[in-house]
């Protein structure tokens, strides 16, 4: 797989250097990264989803209980599972999650860094509901499966599974006993977690506490709506008010989106062949305005960088700044761990609603 990534990058780097467009045509990296993402999708692959915890919610009231605890409709879990989010009462994200249907209830998959907080919240809101809540992380592990034949595959021995609908061609999620790997057709090859993470980032798919900063992140800014994780007509749930109000006002000023990192001396879009572990950043990306570009009335906070894999990252950026970037009025910069400046080139994923 690493050879495949580097080969695809080399071809796309040559493509980018041939095009040498002006700063007014900044979207050159968007088709290039789309081609790289497609090259990764073409390989029948599977990888362990590391750093994930599994919580069991069972009992006669399990479905109704979870309906009020998270922001998607439990009816969507009837096809094996669904993507969703848990929110604070103030409407901030606690965690993104997958909910899988099993014989005696549901399995809830979350980032292991926030699993204790989710368990505490479930126990707190249980009251008289007839549910049993258990941490099953020692018994189950999560796997991601993707490739051309993924829609038709079934994994022998999986405890649960569901189509990953967060973005096109994301594949499937499987919950397996911790001592077993997915039993898949012979063409499927195991990939590293870093390769799977880069593929996810290039698609612009947020996941885990790096992207959904617990207690801070706004669900719609993290694209929970775009990824099918929110049902706006389901009724009451914890954290509903802010989410519904933001949706109906139609005002989301920032979104989490992918970007490529590169040296200041070279456009980031020309660095697709950088090593997988090439960049370490301080967690923020700044919008730098040209001398003649309009200035905002008040200083704006820098964008926040989330997941990083090699020279690909997700960052929470102002949509107005990205629009200005595409016009050539601004540029984006990050700061490396050693204090040096890094060029950053963002783009809006093609699968986003227009």
C-alpha positions in Angstrom: 0.0 0.0 0.0 2.8 2.4 0.8 4.3 1.8 -2.7 0.8 2.5 -4.1 0.6 5.8 -2.2 4.0 7.0 -3.3 3.4 5.9 -6.9 0.1 7.8 -7.0 1.7 10.8 -5.4 4.6 10.8 -7.9 2.2 10.8 -10.8 0.1 13.6 -9.3 3.1 15.7 -8.4 4.2 15.6 -12.0 0.6 16.6 -13.0 0.6 19.5 -10.5 4.0 20.8 -11.7 2.9 20.7 -15.3 -0.1 22.8 -14.6 1.7 25.6 -12.6 -1.4 27.7 -12.3 -1.5 31.3 -10.9 -2.7 32.0 -7.3 -6.1 32.9 -8.8 -6.6 29.2 -9.6 -5.9 27.6 -6.3 -8.1 24.6 -6.7 -5.4 22.7 -8.6 -4.8 20.5 -5.5 -8.5 19.5 -5.3 -8.6 17.3 -8.4 -5.1 16.0 -7.6 -6.1 14.9 -4.1 -9.3 13.5 -5.5 -7.3 11.3 -7.9 -5.0 10.2 -5.0 -8.1 9.3 -2.9 -9.5 7.4 -5.7 -6.3 5.4 -6.1 -6.4 4.5 -2.4 -10.1 3.5 -2.8 -9.3 1.2 -5.7 -7.3 -1.2 -3.4 -9.3 -3.9 -1.6 -8.1 -3.2 1.9 -8.8 -3.4 5.6 -7.2 -1.8 8.7 -7.6 -1.8 12.4 -9.4 1.3 13.7 -7.0 1.8 16.6 -7.9 3.9 19.7 -11.6 3.0 19.7 -13.7 1.7 22.5 -16.9 -0.3 22.4 -19.8 0.1 24.9 -22.8 -2.3 25.1 -26.3 -0.9 25.7 -28.8 -3.7 26.1 -32.3 -4.3 27.5 -35.9 -3.6 26.6 -35.5 0.2 26.7 -32.2 0.3 24.9 -33.5 1.8 21.6 -35.7 4.5 23.3 -32.9 5.3 25.7 -30.3 5.9 23.0 -32.8 7.8 20.9 -32.7 10.5 23.6 -28.9 10.4 24.1 -27.5 11.0 20.7 -28.4 13.2 17.7 -29.4 10.6 15.0 -32.6 8.6 14.6 -32.3 5.0 16.0 -34.5 3.9 13.1 -31.4 4.4 10.9 -29.6 1.7 12.9 -31.9 -1.0 11.7 -29.7 -1.7 8.7 -26.8 -2.8 11.0 -25.7 0.5 12.3 -25.3 4.3 11.8 -23.0 7.2 12.4 -24.0 9.7 15.1 -22.7 12.1 17.8 -23.1 12.6 21.6 -23.5 16.2 22.7 -23.3 18.1 25.9 -26.5 19.8 27.2 -25.1 23.0 25.7 -24.9 21.4 22.3 -21.2 20.9 22.0 -19.8 17.6 20.8 -18.7 15.0 23.4 -17.9 12.4 20.8 -18.6 11.1 17.3 -19.8 7.5 17.4 -21.1 4.5 15.5 -24.1 2.6 16.9 -24.4 -1.0 15.8 -27.4 -3.3 16.1 -26.8 -6.6 17.8 -29.2 -9.4 19.1 -29.6 -8.1 22.6 -29.3 -4.3 22.0 -26.6 -2.1 20.6 -22.8 -1.6 20.5 -21.6 2.0 20.7 -18.2 2.7 19.2 -16.4 5.9 20.4 -12.8 7.3 20.7 -11.2 5.6 23.7 -10.1 9.0 25.0 -13.7 10.0 25.7 -15.2 6.6 26.4 -15.2 7.2 30.2 -17.1 10.4 29.7 -19.7 8.7 27.5 -20.1 5.8 30.0 -20.6 8.3 32.8 -23.2 10.2 30.8 -25.1 7.0 29.9 -25.1 6.0 33.5 -26.2 9.4 34.7 -29.2 9.6 32.3 -30.3 6.0 32.6 -32.6 6.8 35.6 -35.3 4.0 35.5 -34.8 2.9 32.0 -34.5 -0.9 31.6 -31.0 -0.9 30.2 -27.6 -2.5 31.0 -24.5 -0.5 30.1 -21.1 -2.2 30.0 -17.7 -1.3 28.7 -16.8 -4.1 26.1 -13.5 -2.6 24.9 -11.5 -5.6 26.3 -13.7 -8.0 24.2 -14.1 -6.2 20.9 -12.0 -4.3 18.3 -13.1 -2.2 15.4 -11.9 -2.6 11.8 -12.4 -0.5 8.6 -12.8 -2.3 5.3 -12.9 -0.6 1.9 -12.4 -1.3 -1.8 -14.3 -2.0 -5.0 -16.0 -5.2 -3.7 -16.7 -3.9 -0.2 -20.5 -3.5 -0.6 -20.9 -7.2 -1.2 -18.5 -8.6 1.4 -19.5 -10.3 4.6 -16.9 -11.0 7.3 -17.2 -14.3 9.1 -17.3 -14.0 12.9 -18.0 -10.3 13.1 -20.1 -9.3 16.2 -21.5 -6.3 14.3 -21.0 -4.2 11.2 -22.4 -1.4 9.1 -21.8 0.5 5.9 -19.7 3.6 6.6 -21.8 6.4 5.0 -19.9 9.4 6.2 -18.6 10.0 2.7 -18.6 8.1 -0.6 -16.5 4.9 -0.8 -15.7 4.9 2.9 -16.5 1.1 3.0 -17.7 -0.7 6.1 -17.0 -0.8 9.8 -16.7 -4.1 11.5 -16.7 -5.0 15.2 -14.7 -8.2 15.8 -13.8 -10.2 18.9 -10.5 -8.7 20.0 -8.5 -11.9 19.3 -9.7 -12.2 15.7 -9.2 -10.4 12.4 -11.8 -10.1 9.7 -12.1 -13.1 7.5 -12.3 -11.5 4.1 -11.9 -12.6 0.4 -8.3 -13.2 -0.7 -8.0 -9.9 -2.6 -8.2 -7.9 0.6 -4.9 -6.8 2.1 -4.2 -5.4 5.6 -3.1 -1.7 5.7 -1.5 0.3 8.4 -3.4 2.7 10.6 -1.4 5.6 9.1 -2.5 4.7 5.6 -6.1 4.4 6.6 -5.9 7.7 8.4 -4.4 9.5 5.4 -7.2 8.1 3.2 -9.8 9.4 5.7 -8.2 12.8 5.9 -8.0 13.2 2.1 -11.7 12.5 1.9 -12.3 15.2 4.6 -13.9 12.8 7.1 -13.5 13.8 10.7 -13.1 11.2 13.4 -12.2 11.0 17.1 -11.2 13.5 19.7 -8.6 15.2 17.5 -11.4 16.5 15.3 -14.4 16.4 17.6 -12.7 18.2 20.5 -14.8 17.0 23.5 -16.9 19.8 25.0 -15.6 22.4 22.5 -16.5 21.4 19.0 -19.8 22.5 17.4 -21.4 19.5 15.6 -22.2 21.2 12.3 -18.7 22.9 12.1 -17.3 19.3 12.3 -19.6 18.3 9.4 -21.7 15.9 11.5 -24.7 17.0 9.3 -22.8 16.4 6.0 -21.7 13.0 7.2 -25.3 11.9 8.0 -24.8 11.9 11.7 -27.8 14.3 12.6 -31.5 13.8 12.2 -33.2 17.2 12.4 -36.7 15.9 12.8 -36.3 13.1 15.4 -37.5 14.9 18.5 -35.7 15.7 21.8 -32.2 14.6 22.7 -29.4 15.9 24.8 -27.9 19.0 23.2 -30.7 19.5 20.6 -31.4 23.2 21.0 -28.1 24.7 19.6 -27.9 22.1 16.8 -31.4 22.7 15.6 -31.1 26.5 15.9 -27.9 26.6 13.9 -29.4 24.3 11.3 -32.6 26.4 10.8 -30.7 29.7 10.8 -28.5 28.3 8.0 -25.4 30.0 9.4 -22.3 27.9 9.7 -19.2 30.1 9.4 -16.6 27.5 9.9 -16.1 23.9 8.7 -13.6 21.2 9.2 -11.9 20.5 5.9 -8.8 18.8 4.5 -5.5 20.6 3.7 -2.1 19.7 2.5 1.1 20.9 4.2 4.3 21.8 2.4 7.5 23.9 2.6 7.0 27.7 2.2 9.2 27.5 -0.9 6.9 25.1 -2.7 3.1 25.0 -3.1 1.6 22.4 -0.9 -0.2 20.9 -3.8 3.1 19.9 -5.3 4.2 17.9 -2.3 2.0 14.9 -2.6 5.1 12.7 -2.6 6.2 13.9 0.9 6.9 11.1 3.4 4.0 9.9 5.5 5.5 11.3 8.7 6.9 14.5 7.3 5.1 17.3 9.2 4.5 18.0 12.9 2.5 21.1 13.5 1.5 23.1 16.6 -2.2 22.7 16.2 -3.2 26.0 14.5 -3.2 27.4 10.9 -3.2 31.2 10.3 -4.9 33.1 7.5 -2.4 35.5 6.0 -3.8 38.3 3.9 -2.2 40.0 0.9 -1.2 43.6 1.3 -4.1 44.9 -0.8 -6.7 42.4 0.5 -9.7 43.6 2.6 -9.1 43.3 6.4 -11.7 42.0 8.8 -13.1 44.5 11.4 -11.7 42.5 14.3 -8.8 40.1 14.7 -9.8 36.5 14.0 -8.7 33.4 15.8 -6.5 31.0 13.8 -7.9 27.8 12.4 -7.5 24.6 14.5 -5.7 21.6 13.1 -7.2 18.2 14.0 -6.1 14.9 12.5 -2.7 14.8 10.8 -1.2 12.0 8.7 2.0 12.9 6.9 1.4 16.1 4.9 -2.4 15.8 5.0 -4.5 17.3 7.8 -8.0 18.4 8.8 -8.4 21.9 10.0 -11.4 24.0 11.2 -11.3 27.1 8.9 -13.6 30.0 8.2 -15.5 29.5 5.0 -15.0 33.2 4.0 -11.3 32.8 4.4 -11.3 29.7 2.1 -13.3 31.6 -0.5 -10.7 34.4 -0.3 -7.9 31.8 -0.6 -9.4 30.5 -3.9 -9.4 34.1 -5.2 -5.8 34.5 -4.3 -6.4 37.2 -1.7 -5.1 35.2 1.3 -2.8 32.2 2.0 -2.7 29.8 4.9 0.3 29.0 7.1 0.9 26.6 9.9 3.9 26.4 12.3 6.0 23.3 12.6 7.1 21.8 15.9 10.5 23.4 15.3 9.0 26.8 14.9 9.4 27.0 11.1 6.5 28.2 8.9 4.6 25.7 6.7 2.4 26.4 3.7 -1.1 25.0 4.0 -3.5 24.4 1.0 -7.1 23.7 2.0 -10.0 22.5 -0.2 -13.6 21.7 0.1 -14.4 18.0 -0.5 -16.3 17.3 -3.7 -19.0 15.3 -1.9 -20.1 18.2 0.2 -23.6 19.5 -0.6 -23.4 22.5 -3.0 
